[in-house]
Amino acid sequence: MDLRQLELFLAVIDQSSVTKAAVRMGLSTSAVSLQLRNLAAGMRTELFVKSGKRLLPTPAALRLAEHARSLLQHVDQIEREFENDPAKDSRPFFLACGATTLIYRLGRPLRLLRKQFPQITMRITVMPTEEMVAGVLDRRFDLALVSLPFPTGDLGVMPLFDEEMLILRPSAKRMRGWHVGAIQPSELAGASFLLYPKRSNMRAMIDQFFLDTGIQPKVTMEADDTEVIKGLVESGFGYSILPEFALHSGSRFFQAFRLPGRRLGRVQALVYARPENPRALTMSIAKFLHGALAGARSPGRASGASKSPPK
């Protein structure tokens, strides 16, 4: 028994005629008759009897018809649910991103995204880059917005924008306006630093920056949350290095610096799996977010040229 046999069987039930059913299904009468015989043999029962010119279903055939209609309706529902059309895809969509990016960059793009794809139930998970990449690789997430550089294996990568990481120093008075000063490595010697945890990709970038510049930081505290670190810096607990986009709001009891001739930055990018049968909605959402975020202007300065999304 297969689905095609059941479709032909129901056509004969509805038409009470093999000939009419064959016309409806675009087949020859002999082809339909053969499939009915094969179905009856497979079910080990008689499905139709002739009464004059009419073909009447047996009680067994009527019971089979009930099951067949229910089964084919369920199959149709499955096909519609997994139809690879972004406008019709209503399955939950799983997006992962970092807390800083979600707070400072994704508010408006997500509002626009929900208007563009109102049928989607979007589920957002906040976690570090290393966990997001692992989640995309094992298909727990459809799409993730991560910080590069980080090994992405065979995942597709769509760069969005470049963001500078700045050195923060506590300030006794509130800073007005936005200014990034210059600071020498010697001025950081002996300073206490509040940084992201060792296990994080952000910390790996910062540690490499220190190594390249010959700075040996004294790390006195670690925290996962950018806002927590920024608050501790403002309270005078030490220096830090944080993403620029997180620094343009709040009380700003800190000064921002960069080392002359040394720039520390991260690239924000979308990563996605590249299976043999990709979900069309994933690329539609990725391109939508690329248009909303790529080359976006920094709150403090104009950003560089954006990159075009892949075709």
N, C-alpha and C positions, 0 to 999 in steps of 0.2 A: 504494500500500500504506500502510495506517495501522494503528495499534495495535488499533483496534476490529475491523478485518477479521481481524487475527491471532488475537484472542481468539475470534471466531466460528469461525474455521478450526479452532482447537484443540478447541473444543467439539464440532464435527462429527467430528474425528478420534477424540476420546474416546468419543463416543456411537455412532459408526458409523451415524448417522442424522441427516438434516437436521431432521426433525420433532422428535426428542428434543432435539437441540441448541437448536432454537428455543424449546421449553418451558423448558429450563434457563436460557436467556439472556433470557427474557421478551419474545421477539419473535415475529412471524409467520413461518411457513415460507417465504413468498415473500420476506420481507425478508432472511432468512439466505441463501436461494438467490441473490438478487441480489448480495449482498456476496461470496459465493464466486465468482460469475462475474466480478465486477469484479477480485477478487484474482487469479484465474487469468489474466485478460487483462493485468493489470499485470505479472505474472511471466512472461507469454508461455509458459505451459506448462499441461498438463493435470494437475489435482490429484486428481480422483476418477473412478472408473469404477464402473458398477453391475454387480453379480453377483447375479442374482436379486433378492431384496428388500434385499440388503445394499449398502452404499456403501463401496467399498474405496479406500484412498489409493494413489496411484501412488508409485513410488520418489522422484520429485521432491517429492511432498507429504510423504513421510517425512523427507526432508532439510530441507525448509522447516520442518517441525514442530520439529526439533531446534533450529534457529536461533530460531524463534519463542518456544519455551519459555525459552531462555537470555535472549533480549531482554526478555521480559516479567518474568522474575525480576529482571533488572537494573533495569528501570523501577520495579518494586515496591520494590526496595532504595532507589532514589533518593527515591521518594515518602515512604518511612518516615524516611529521614535528614532530609528537609526538612519533615517534618510539623510544623506550627507549634503544637506542644503542649509546654510547658515540661517536663512529666514524661517525655516521650519524646525530646526534643531531645538528641542525643548529639554534635553537632558541637562542635569546640573553641570555647571562649568566651574572648575576648580582653579583659582588663581592664587599664587603665593607671592609675597613681597616682603620687604623689610619694613620695620616700624617707621623709620625716618622718612622713607619714600612715601609710605602711605599717608603720613601726617602732612607732609609738606608739598607733595607733588601730585598725588592721585585724587584729591577731592573732586575737582571739576571734571577731569577726564572720566572718572567713574560715574559721575552723574550723567554725563553725555552718553556714556556707554550703555547705561540702563535705558535711556530713551531710544537709542539705536536698536537695541536688542531686548525689547520688553518681555519677550517670552522666556528669557533665560532666568533660571535660579542660579545666581552667582554666589559661590562660597569662597571667602577670602581667608587665607591663613597667613599669619605673620611669623616669620622665623628667619634665621641667618641664611646667608647665601649657600653655605655648604649643605645645609639640610634641604634647601629648596632644590638644588641641583639633583640631590639624591631622590627627592620626591618626583621630579620630572622623569628621571631615568626609570623609576619603577612604576610610572604612570599614575601616581597618586594626584598629580597636578597636571592640568592641561597646559598651563603657561606659568612662568615665574619671571619676576623682575629682580635681577640679581646684580651684584657688584663685581666687576671684573678689574683686574685679572683673577681668574679662577679656572681650573681645569673643567671643561664642559664635555669632554668625551665626544660622542657622536651626536650631541644635541645641536639643533639649529640655533643660531645666535643672531639676533637683530639689535645692533647697537642703537641706543636712544640719545644719550647726551653724556657729556663729560662734566664731572663735578670736582672742584678743587677741595682738598682737605687742608684746613688751616690750623695753625698753632694758636691756642687760647692761653691767655694769662689773666689772672684775676685783676680786677680794677676796683679801687676803693670808691670810685664815683661812677655814676651811670654814664655810659658812652652815648653820645648823640651823633646821628648821621652814620655813615658806613665808611670805614677806612681800614685798609689792610696795610700794616706797617712792615718794616723789615727788621729782622732779628738775627743776630749772629749765633752760630753754634756755641760759642763760648758762653753766651748769656744763658744757655740752657743747662750748662754743667751744674750738677748738684740740685737742679729743680725737681720737685716732686711731681709725678705725673699720674693722672687718672685716665686709664685706658680701657679699651674693650678687652674681654677675656682672651687668653692665649689661644683658645680653641677656634676663635672666629677668623674669618677671612679678612675682616677689617683690621684686626690686630696684626695679621701676617703682613699686610701692606705697610702698616705703620712701622713694624719692626724692621722691615727691609729698608724703609726710608732712613731710620736711625742708623742702620748698618752702613748704608751708602754714604751717609754724611759724617760718619765717625762719632756719632753721639751715643753715649751710654746712659740711657735714661734711668732714673730712680723711680720705679713704679711702686706707688704706695697703696693704690686702690684700683679695683677693676669693677666694671659694671656693663651689663648688656645694653642698657637703655641710654640712648643719646641724650634725652632730656634730663635724666638723672645725672649724667656726667656733667652736662652744662650747668645744672643747678649747683653741683658741688664746686665747680670752678668758680662760679659767681659768689659762692660762700667763702672762698679763699682757701679751699683745701689743696689746690695745686693747679698745674698746667694740664692741658690736654690737646688732642688733635681730633677735630670733628669735621663732618661734611659742611660745606659752606651754606647749603640751603637750610640747614637747621639753625643758623645763627642770626637770622634777620628778624626774629620775633622775640617778644619777651622783654625783660628789663634791661638786658645787656650790661651787666656789671663785669665786663671782660673786654680785653683788647685782642684783636686778631692780627696774626703775623704770618709771614712766609719767610723762608730762608732765601737770601739773594741767590739767584741762579739755580735754585732747587725747587722744583714744583712737585708736590705730592697730589695725585689725583686718582679718581676711580671712574670707570666707565659704567654707567647704568645700562643694562641691556635686557632684552626679553630672550628667554631660552625656552625651547619647545622640543618635544620628541619628533623624530622623523620616521614613523613606521611606514610599512608598505602601503597601508590604507589610512592616510592621515585624516583627521577630523577637520572638515572644511571650516567649521566655526572657529577653530583655534587660530588659523591664519587670518581670518576676518577680524577677530578681536585684536590680534597682534598688530595688524596693519592700522587698525583704528587707533590703538594706543600709540603707535609710532607717530601717526599724524598729530596726535595731541601732545606728545612729549618730546619728540626728536628736535634737537636744536633749540629747545626752549630757552628763553632768556633767563639768566641768573638774576636773582633779586638785587645783586650788587654790581653786575657788569653784563655786557652783552656776551652771549655765548658764540662759539665758533660755528662754522657751517655744519649743517646736519647731513647725515647719510641717508640715502634713499633706501626704502625697504626692498627686500628681494622680491622678484616677480613670482 
